[in-house]
Amino acid sequence: GRTLHRLTTVTSVESFKFLGTIITKDLKWGATINSTVKKAQQRMYCLRQLRKYNLPQATMVQFYTAIVESVFIFSIMVWFGSATKHDTWRLQRIVRSAEKVIGCNL
């Protein structure tokens, strides 16, 4: 068969989201980490609300692992190596908050 080649114009963008990970033009991960922290903080609200029902600690840990921690580990292999100390501190702060809410080390 005959192959026709067409010229395609590629548009440059500042950033785009691919599978939940924000990839920026300069390959910095600040936007992804900001988004991750925001999602985790929103889900921490749910964890705090569950505390009011005196659920067993094991149930709270399961909720944390499935709903909060899953946000962190989704694409962590892509961006964690390039995270700043401040970024890792922000992520660790959420884990510490969850530990206080649940009452155990995570």
N, C-alpha and C positions, 0 to 999 in steps of 0.2 A: 503494500500500500504506500500511498504517498503521504508524507507528513508536511503539514503546513505550519509554519512558525509565525506566530503573531506577536507583535510588540505589545507589552503590557506596561502601563504606567503604575509605578508603586508609589503610594502616597506616604510621606514621612509623618509620623505622629509623635507626640511627646511621650505617651504611654498607652498601653492597652492591657486589658485583663484577659489572661489565658488560664483556663481551669482554676479560677479563683486567685491566681497570682498576678500582681500588677508588675508588668515589665516596662521599665522606663527606658527612654532613649540612651541615657548614660549608664544603664545597668546598675543603678543604685536601688536598694531594697527598702528605703524609708517608707514609701507609699504602701508597700505590701505589709510591712510591720505595723504601720499606723492602722491599717484596715484590720489586721489580725488582733491587735490590742483592743480596738473598738468592739469587734465582734465578741471577744472573750469577756470584756467588761459588761456588755449587754447580757450575756449568758450568766454571768456571775450574779446578776440581779435575780434570776430565777433560782439559783442555788441559795441565795439569802432568803428568798421567800419560802423555799422548802424547809429551811431550818425551823420555821415557825410551827411545823407539823410534827416536830420531834421524831423524824424518821430515823431508823437505825443508821449507824455510821457507815456500814457497808453499802447501804442504798445510796447514801450521799456521795460516797466515793465512786460508785458506779455512775451516778449522774454526772459528777465532775468529769470522769474519764470519757464518757460518751459525748457529752454536750460541750464542755469547756475545753478540755485538753485536746480534743480532736481538732479544734480550730488551730492550735499551735502546730500540731504534728502533720497537718495536711501537706504543707510544702516546705517544711523546715529544712530539709536537706538542700533545697535550692538556695535559700537566703541566709541561714544561720551563720555560716562561715564568714559572711561579710557584714554581719550585724555589728553595730557599735556597742560600746559598753553601756551607753545610755539605753539603747534598744533592749539589750539583754536584761538590764535592770528593770525596765518596764514590764517585760514578760515575767520575770521572777517575782515581781510585786503582785501580780495576779495570782500566781501559784501560792505565795505566802498568804494572801487574802483568803484563798480557798481553804488552806490549811487551818486558818483561824475559824472560819465558818463551820468546817466539818469537825475540827478538833483532833486532827492527826496529821502526821507528815505524809506528804504525797510524793 
